[in-house]
Amino acid sequence: MRYFEEYCEVHLEPNIAPFTWVFRSDEKICIKFGISLSKDPDCGQIAYELNDGQGYCDSGRITAHTEGIVENGFKMFSLTLPPISSGGGYRYSLGYVDMLGSEHTSVRSRFLLVCDKSPRSMAEIQSVFLGFVNNQPLYGPIPRVEMTSSPEDWDARLFYSIIIDRFARSDNSDRTDLGAVRYNPSDPYASHGGTIRGVTEQIEYLKSLGIRAIILSPVYVNAADGYHGYHPIHLLMVDPRLGTLMCLRELVAKAHEADIAVILDVVNNHITDSINWEQYGGPTGGEFKYLQGDDTTVMPFPIEARNTSLFHGPEYTDMVNQRLFGFLEDWRTETSYVRELLIGHLKYWIAETDIDGFRYDSARHVGVDFWKPCVEEISRYTTYLGKKQFLQIAEHAGSTHEELIAYNDAKFSNMIDYPTYYTAVKYSLADQSWLGGLADYFCGILAPSHSYYAGWRNNIMFLENQDTTRIFHEFLSRIPSQDDARVYLHFALACLILGPQIPSIYQGTEQEFSGALGMHQRENTGEWIGHDCYVREDMFENPACVWQFGPINRKSFQPYNKNHPTFILIQQLAEIRFQNKLIQSGTRTLLSSRKNGLWCVLIHSMAVDQPLFIAMNLGPRPVFEQALKIPNLYGEFSGVDLLIATSGGAFHLVEDGMRVRLAPFTFVLGRLLRDDNKS
């Protein structure tokens, strides 16, 4: 029995709320509780809010039945909540009516979810023998939806990273305050109401931008502070504030119709803060906080996760076996049981949704001894499903190539390239050679001497993401003029999207979002720590939340503006990359780099007759050059077809060479034409 205020509740009995907090629509949702006799209760009540999967909402009070018994000075009551046939859930509080007819309600609330589609146990996911792949037997779930073959042109595609809660609200009546996550549009640390259906409704926007692959933030049911999806409490269910499993299927299907691949972010490293370990007041080996009476927590799903021996305690301090940030419960991924559980949950999401890849969060905090069998097994499973190019992207935030290459044995198809980001962007900004690192990246100069398993070019390169300060903020902090800062931004985007690696942008880049990492003060200690909520700005209009940086959510901000100059530039760059194989595979040769800031680059290949010529001005003054000779060994050319020019610039062939005219900090690219390909 759990006691609080003037109430007690039965909280450890199976199949009774709140111990069980996920129900089927055909199951009785029973609640048993007591009211202190000192309060003279006449009858017990439940105050509730109900939301179903069709957008129906209701609230009210339900009178409980008197159990006719007294326990420890409490009069006991019970009730069964009305069923919800189409999925959804309740938020409820205990209450009562006293002998004078006055109603009372507890300030504490509970939530319950109703879902027929999601398993509560790994045992509910039917794993069958599928055959032999790579001469080994393969087991896994039979797909519930039709499988789509993987794209074969990943390196030609522009990726786009999405935090679902902050990307788009749905035009329909999705209830976004359902579940554990706090909903407060004015609070940058809480949920703001973005949904999976909202993403679906913006597929045309993404297609117009030139996006051909999206990376979705995790869709798991999350704890109260997990608006972003990285604090899971149920690994097999879509958080109802985001939508349903059917919503996710619809998103994938509509994205595929638009030739947009869908990559799902998944968490194999941890679950949310759930356990009291011995040094924090728990018994030897730890105990789940819920069992100790903490009403801010719930027992995790799947049911197989309800064993503290499956997690590392706080005594572990190394990179792999420690609690992430000191509070997220770290899976013992070195054990075969945990490996099978986590790999099984990955197969579940593939079979249910037809996704095209995974982004593995916190990859460096999980050992290679887990990743090697995981990547291999997922590859075998997706090969069987016809997804032979299924992406398995590791988010390893190491600052050196050596740190990432140490994971080569895992055989990830891609790595998110933090070392190249730090060199091309972060370190360059610190040294105030703001564009030199980006130009080096574009030329391929930053490629490491040691090889990645899948090759350096298959790494994912970025200028900003959900964990870094916005690149536009970096430029604005150095160049107060927004128009001048945009010139730098456009140069950087050209280097990224036309660069040698697979490019990825982050939601809001195209609208010049300019958030920066902020500071957050811990309530208990007063300690100031870095916080990332200010780089998770809402794409939709939300005047309730005032961001500390940038023009976001002001009246001048137009959501999803397709006429924004940066949107238009990205659109053009994405199309050029997609249409020109040379950008993905050609050799990049630096023809010249002059003191006045002029760099000239050739992208060429024996297999392609028309190389690409790039001129860049990294200096603060205009450049006008004539007779820039292209060495004869690359051939003779009769003209140049200008493909893109950022912020002013041009070039054309003359009799004795190339004439270039460039404004400061601009980037120009064209296709060289031979005699039989005159423009």
CORNOR-V79348 format. One record per helix or strand of 2 or more residues. SS is the DSSP state (h for helix, s for strand). FROM is the first residue (numbers start at 1). TO is the last residue. Records with the same first field share a line. If there is no record, write none. Layout:
# CORNOR-V79348
SS = FROM-TO / FROM-TO
This chain:
# CORNOR-V79348
s = 2-4 / 7-9 / 16-17 / 22-23 / 29-36 / 41-52 / 57-63 / 65-71 / 74-81 / 88-98 / 103-105 / 110-114 / 128-133 / 136-140 / 158-162 / 211-216 / 220-222 / 232-238 / 261-266 / 270-271 / 275-276 / 287-288 / 311-312 / 328-331 / 357-360 / 391-394 / 414-416 / 460-462 / 502-506 / 518-521 / 528-531 / 587-593 / 598-605 / 608-617 / 623-628 / 639-645 / 649-654 / 657-662 / 666-673
h = 37-39 / 122-124 / 154-156 / 164-167 / 196-201 / 203-209 / 245-257 / 278-280 / 289-292 / 303-305 / 308-310 / 336-353 / 363-365 / 368-384 / 401-405 / 408-410 / 418-431 / 436-443 / 456-458 / 471-476 / 482-497 / 509-511 / 533-535 / 565-579 / 581-585 / 632-634 / 675-677
